[in-house]
């Protein structure tokens, strides 16, 4: 079937289409109804069906492929490679699930996972899924304050962490960050399960609360933990994404719809099936890590590569060596990573046999044409952009090489994915934008399977964040877009105060709050500024309280405070201390004008500016250079 035929089926007859796709996974009890949509925009897919993500990812492959590799963990930081067949993965998941059972974890309980990108982290996720527990993975690059916010929202009964991670050969202790987060948290878990990698010899342990996993598993090696069957719409996990209020939003995902969407996309989008190999370079703490490092490849019986390390160490050919060693069919990475590799000698790529590699997918941020053209020329393979969000869980815009590959248009992620009814809407009128006219990308509900069901514990925030922007009930992506005459969509950037740093979504409000917590800061504004490698970087403009002291010291302390509270991923690229920030007469900060000036663009309409001198102040600061960063 062609893409056009399949897409038309998915939008004209969504219930018939998705009922057929539901056959791609195992059901303990078949769905009684494909779609329930009596309370828009809330919807329920595969109602009454009972299934389990762990069963579909592990157990159902034991008869046909027990000795095929399921997960391969390659760490160039520790020098270790760990290979797990489906049989061994099943055993490890059962052991881990039993340890969690012994700590009182059961159906519906939340478990926070704060770990590096390792096989153990994937096993922990699958163990939670087996028990019907709701996991919430927190990216290991986040500092203790960010972790504490997520703990207080999820209210977990157990937190799983590693003793430490590594970056550029440097040990990064995790457990002290966990301890600091629990000191700050209002709802700390009863137990902390520590997976000791023996990287931190002085890992602190609190008696009565902390449990060493290697000790706890000793009596569980022969455990056989039954799968907990869940109704399709029960929550599978929470994954937090930056919000414009400074408080992260817990994206809640279901079980059945997610599994079906992943099974479909693994075939049609990523062209990976049983026995084939997928290598996604994302971290397990992000949505790509959930969908296409862990669940997606395993659901279809493929092999998934998990990589811990830099793309340039021990040399810039390491990813291509892994592709050659394991016969990777589909590689999934980010434009930032390719821009880093673009600075290296192309011979690092050429020296490896990439004959098995069919596709390179890039996502997480806009893909610029020079980067796409360079890597496509170097590889001699198709490079396919795709666009999606933490909220959607799987691609919204993409091409479908596993179904019917349409022509690539550089700069565009492609065409609507199956099941997504997309429009580009004029922000002011709410009408459909004309071809090649800028508007906001929206999805007509009901959202397809795999997309978020709500914001964890807050239906009102789900409605306000995503469905309140137009008179018509539409999901707003909060991204500007243009659609051309052929139906290809081009993403132009965010409409809100969320920036994209090397594929990591960061709320500027969170960084502003962190900077403003410095006792000498009177006011702060943070904007995302274009960067050749990372796509965007955070830039700070701040005013000081009278008589605060050294400007340079204060600026340096602001940057340090952001790193301590939010993690290195949020580190400001530049900090400018100024006497005034540009505001409208009603007191609103002109962040878009700040961003334009920082990018040497026209700041736009300044008719509402309260103090023209404030803009001159910004220009002078940019000319003299940053005070820190």
N, C-alpha and C positions, 0 to 999 in steps of 0.2 A: 504494500500500500504506500502511496506517495505521502509526503508531508502534507500537501494541500488537502488530500482526502482525509487523512487522519486528524488534522487540525479541525477541519469542518465538522467531522463526526464528534470531536471532543467538545465543541461549542454549541452545535445544534442539538445534540442528544447527549448531554453530559451524564445522565443517569445510565443510559445504555453503554456509553463508552467506558465509564469507570466500573460498572458491573463486570465488564469483560476484563479490565485490567486487574481487578481484584483476584483473578485466577492465578496471578503471578506469585502469590505468597500462600503459605499454609494458614488455614483457619481451623481452630479447635471447634468452633461453632460457626457455621456460615452466616454472613450478614442477612438480616431479615428485611432490610430496606437500604437501598444504596445511598439516598440523600434525604435528610430531614432539614427543612428550611422554613420552619414556621415562625422563627423569631429573627428576622434579618437584622444585622449581617451575620449573626451567629448561625453556624451550620454544623451538622453532624454527618459524617460520612461512614458508610458501612455499618449502619445502626444495628445493634444486637450481635454483631459478629465478635467472636472472641479469638484473640491471637496473642503473640508475644514476640517482641523484637529479638530477644536472645535465641528463642527457638528457631526463628527464621534465619538468623545469622550463623547459627552454630549447629544445633541438633539435627536439623533436617538434611544436613550434608553428610552425616556420619555414615550412612549406608553407601553412598555413591563415591565419596572422595575423602575417606578418613585420613589418608596419608598424603594428601595434597597440602602444600603450604597454604595456610590461611593468613597469618600475619608474619611479617618479617620486620624486626626492629633493628635499624642500623644506626649506631651512635658513633660519629667520628669524634665526639667529645671524650667518651670513655674508651673508645677503640673496640667496643663489643658489638657483636651482631647476634641477635636472637631470632631463631626460626621456629615457628609454631605451626604444626599441621593442624587440621581440623580436629583430629583425635586429641592431640595435646591441648589445644585451645579449650576443648570441651572439659577436659580434666581440670585445667587451671581455673576456668570460670566456676566450676562446681566448688572447688576449694575456696575460692574467694567469696562465693555466695554463702558458704557455710560459716565462714568467719564473720560475715556481716549478720547472718542469722543469730549467731552466738552473742552478738552485741545488741540484739533486739530489733534489727531492721526487718521490716515487713512491708506488705503492700501499702502503697500510698505514702510511706515515710520518705522524707527528703534526705539525700546524702550529697554533701558538697565534696567535689573532687578537685584538689589543688595540686597538680602534678606536672612534671615536664612531659614532653611528647614521647612517651615510651609505651612498650607493649603492656606494662603493668597498668597504665592508665586506661587503655582500651579494655583490658580484662575487668577492671573495676567497673567501667560503664556497663559491660555486658552482664556482670554479676548483679548489678542493681536492676537491670532490665529483667533478668531471670526471676527475681523476687517480686517484681511489680513495684519496686521502689522507684522514686523519681530522682534521677541524678541531676545535679547542677554543677557542670564543670566550669571552674574559674581559671582563666588564662594565667599561667605561672609568672608572666611578666607584670602582673598587677601587684601593687604594694598592699600592705596590711589594711589600710583604710578602705580601699576598694573591696577587699575581701570581706571586711566587717560589714559593709553595706549589704552585700549579697547574702551573707549569713543571716543577718537580721530580717531580710525579706523572705528567704526560703525557710528559715527556722528548721535546720536539719537536726536529726538525732545523732548522726555520725558525720565526721569530716575525715576524708582520706587525703593524706599528703605524703610526699616523698621527704626524705631527710634533706635532699638538696638536688639542684639541677646544675648544669654547666653551660657556660657560654664563653666561647673563644678560649677554652682551656681553663677558665676561672670557675671555681666552685661557687655556687650561689645558694647559701643555706635557705631552705624553705621553712623549716620548722620554727625558727625564731619569728618569721613573718606571721605564721599561723598563731603563735602564742600572743603576739602583739595584737592581732585581729581579735582574738578571743577576749583579751583584756578590754578592748573597746566595745565589743559586741554586747547587745542587750539580751540576745537569745543564743548563747553559746551551746554547741552540741554537748551531749553527755559524754561522748567518746571521740578521741582522735586516733585514727588508725594510721600508723606510720610505716610506710614501705621504705625500709632502710636500704639504700643503694651503696652504703659504706663509703659515701663521699664526704660526709661530715662526721668525723670521729667524736665530736663533742655535742652530738645532737641532744638537746635538752628534752627530758621526759618527765611529765607530771604524774606522780603516783595516783592511781585510782581513776585517772581520766585517759591517759595515753596508753596505747596498746601497740606493741611491736608486731608487725604482720608476720615476720619470720617465726616468731614464737607462737603466735595465735594459730598459724596454719599447721603446726606440728600434729595436732590430733584430727586434722580434717582431710588428710591426703586421699582417703577413700570415700569422701563424701559424695552422695548422689542426691542433689537438691532438685526436687521437682519444679517444673516450670509453673509459674503463677499466670493463669490465663486472664487477660484483661479485656474488658469490653473495648471495642475499637476506639472510642472517644475518650477513654480515660487518659490522664496525662502520662507521657513517657519521660519527658525531661523539661527542665527550665534552663534557658540560656539567656544571660543578661546582655543587653545591648545599651549603648549610651543613649540617654534621653536629654532633651533640651532643658529640663528642669534641674539637672544636676543629680537627680535620683535615677539609677539605672532601671530599665524596664525588663521584667522577667518574661521573655517570650516563652509561652507554654505550647508544647507540641503534643499531638495525640499519638496513638500507637498504630492503628490500622491504616489510616490515611497516609501517614508518613512512610510506612513500609511499602505500600503500593506505589507511591510516587517515586521512591528511590528505585524500586525494582524496574519500573518503566523507564526512568531516565538513564539507568545504567546501560540499558540496551539502546534506546533511541538516541540519546545525547552522547554518552561517553563510549558507546560501542564496545562494551566490556561484558563478557559472559563467563560461564563456568570454566574454570581452569586457566583463564587469562589473568594478566597482571596489571594492576593499576597502582600508580605512584602519585599520591597527592602530597605536596610539600607543605601544606598548611599545618598549623599547630592544632592539637586536639581541643584546645580551649575555644576555638572558633567554630562557626557553623559548618564550614567546609570540612573541618576535622571530624565533626559528628557524622555528616552525611556521606562523605566520600573518602575518608580515611578508615572509618570503622563500619558503619551500618550498611551503606550501599554496596561496596564490593563483597562483603560477607553474605549479604542477603542473596546475591546471585551466584554464590559459590566461586568467587574469584580470589586472587591473592592480593593483599594490600601491603604496600611498603610504608613503614613509618620511619621517618628520618629525624634524628636529633643532631643538630650541628649547623654550621654555616654553609652556604652554597659554594664558598671559595676555600674551604679547608677540609682535608689537608692540601687540596689544590682545586682550581676552578673546574676541574673535570669530574668531580666526585659524583654529581647527579647523573652525568652521562655514563659513568662507570657502573653505577647502580642499575641504570636502565639496561645496559649491556649484559651485566651479570645475571639479571633475573628475567630478561626478555620482556621488559615492560612494554605493554601495548599502548596505554594512554597515560600521559603525564599531565598533571594538573598543578599549575603554579600561579604566581601573581606577576603582573607587570613590573613591580618593584624588583623582584628577584631577577628577572631577565635583564632589567637595566643594570643591575650590579654585574651580571655575567657579561653584559655587552662591553664592559670596560676591560675585560680580560682578552687574552689572545685566543682567537677562534680555534687555534689548533688543539686546545684542550678538549673541545667538542669533537673535532674531526678524528681524534685518535681512537675513538670507541666505536664498536660495531652497533649501530642503532637500527639495524634492518628490521627488528621486531617492532620498533616504535611506529605507530600509525598516526597518532594525534597528539598535539600539544594544546591544552586548554588553558586559558588565562582568565582570571576573574578577581574580584575584590576591589577593583578600582578601575577607572577608565584606562583603556589601552591606547597609547599614542601610536601614531602611524610609523614613525621611525623605528621604534622598538619592535613593533610587529614585523616590519619589513626586514629588519636585521636578523631576527631569530628564524624567520621563515626561510630566508636565503641560506643561513648557516646550516639549518637542519635539513632543508629540502623536504620538509613535511608540512602539511596544512596546520596553520595556527588559528585556533578558533576562540574568539572572545565569547564570554557569556556573562550575563548580568543577573544578579539575584541579591537577596538580603537575608540577614539573620531571620527576619520575620517570615520569609517565604520558604526557607528550608531547602529549596532546590531551584534550578534556573527559571527565570521569568522570560528572558530573551536569550536565544541561542540559535545555533544551527544544529542539524540533526544528522551527523554522519552515519549513525547506526540505522537510520531510516531512509533518508533521502537528502544528501548533502546539497544545499543550495550554494550559489556563489558567495564567497567571502567579500564583504565590503569593509576595507580598513577603516577603523574608527567607529564601527557599529557592532554591537553584540549580536545583531541579527534580527530574527523574526520571533513572534510570540511562541512560547513553548506550548505544548499540548495542554488544553484545559484552561489556559489563561485568556480571558477576554480583556484585551488592553485597549486603552484610548489615550490620547494626548489632549489635555483640557486647558483652555485658556483660563489663567488664574483669576482674572477679573470677572469675566462673563459666565464662566462655567460651561461654555459651549465648546464643542470639539474644535481644536486648532486645525487650520488648513495644512495641507502637506507643506513641509519645510518651514513651518511656523512654530516658534518656541511655545511650549506649554508644560504642564505637569503630567507626568506619567501616572495613570491610575488603572486599577483593576476593577472590573465590574463584578460585584459579588453574585453568587456565593464564591468565596475563594476556593480554589481546587484543593484536593487532598494534599497533605504535606505542609501546607501553610499553617501559621500559628492559629490557635483556636481562641486565645485571649491573652491578656497580660496577667501573669500569675497573681491571683488574689485581688484583681482590680478590673472588672469588666468596664467600669466607667472610664478608666484610663485607656483601655483598648479602643473604645468608641471615640474618645476625645482625640487620641493621638493619630488615628488612622482614618476615621470615617466622618469627621466633622468639618471638613475643609470646603465642601461644596453643598449646594442645596440638595442635589441628587446624592443618594447613598452610594458612595464610591470609596474604595480603598486608595488612599494617596500614598504613593511611593516616597513622597517628599523629594523627588528628583526632577529637575528640569530635563526635558527631552524634546527632540525633533524627530518626526517621522517623514521619510522621503516618499516619493511617488511610487516606489516599489514595495512599501510597507516595512522597510528596514528602519529601526529606531536607533537614534544616536543620543547617548546620555550626556548631559551638559554640566551636571553638578547638583549639589544639594540646595533645597529651598529653605532649609532650617539651619540651625547652628550646630550641626554635626559635621566634622571634617574627617577626611579619609587619609590616614597616615600609613603608608605602606600596606594598605589593605585592612588596617585596624580602624574601626570607627570610634572616634572620641568626641564626646560632647564638650564644646568650648566652655559651656557653663560650669562643668566639673573642674576644668583647669582654672577658670576665673575664680571659683570659690576657693581653690587651693592657694592660689596666689594671694587672694584677699585675706586669707587667714594669717598672713604675715603681719605682725603687730604694727609695722611701719607703713603698710600699704593703705592708702585712702580709697583707691578705686582701681579696677583693672578691667581691661577688655582683651579678649583673645580672639584671633581670627586665623583661619587656615590660609596659608600662602603657598602658591605653586612652588614645587621643588622638582628638579629634573630627575631625581632618583626615586624619592618616596611618594611622588604625586602631590602631596601637601604636607606642610609642617606647621605646628602651632607657633604663632608669634604673639608676644605679650606686649601690650602698652599699659603702663601703670603710672599712677600718681602717688606721691608719698605724703604722709602726714607732716605738718610743719616741724622742722627741727629734728627730723629722723636720723640724720647723720649721713654717712658715706653712701652716695648713689650706687657706686660699683658694688659695695658690700651688700647693700639691700637687694640689688638685682640678682647677685649670685645666690643669696639666701632664698629668694623667690623660686629660682630654678631648682634648688636643692629641696625645697619644701614640696614642689610638685612631684619630684622623683620619689620622695619619701612617702607621700600620701597616695599617689596614683600609679607609681611605677615608672621605669625608664621609658616605656613606650610613649608616655605623655610628656617627656622632657621638652620644654620650649626650645626651639631652634635659635630664637633671638628674643631678647628682652630690652625694651626701650622704656626708660623712665622719663616722663614728660610732666609739664606743669598743668596741663589740662587735656581732657579728652573731648573730641567733637560730639556735640549733642544737638538734638532738635530743641525747639523752644518748649516742647512738652517734656523734655528730659530724657528722651530715648537716645541711647548710644548709636552712632552711625557706624556700625560694624562693617557694612558693605563698603563704605567710603574708606575706612581704614585698610581693608583688604585691597581695594583698588590702588591706593597710594603705595602700599607695600609691594604690589606687583607692577608698579610704575604704569598704572592705567588711569584713565579719566575717573575721578571720584563720583561723577554723576551729578544729579540735581541736588544743589546745596541750598535751595531756597528756604528750607526750614531750619537751616543751621542757626543756632543761638549765638555763638561766638566765633566769627571768622578767624580770629587769632588762634583758636585751638587747632585749626587745620594747618596753619603755618607752623605751629609748634611740632606737629607730626612730621611735616616735610623736613624741617630742620633736623629732627632726631634721626630720620632715615638717612639724611645726607652725612651726618657725623658718624653714624654707625651705632651698633647696639651697645648697651651697657653690660650685658652678659649674654652668653650663648655662643 
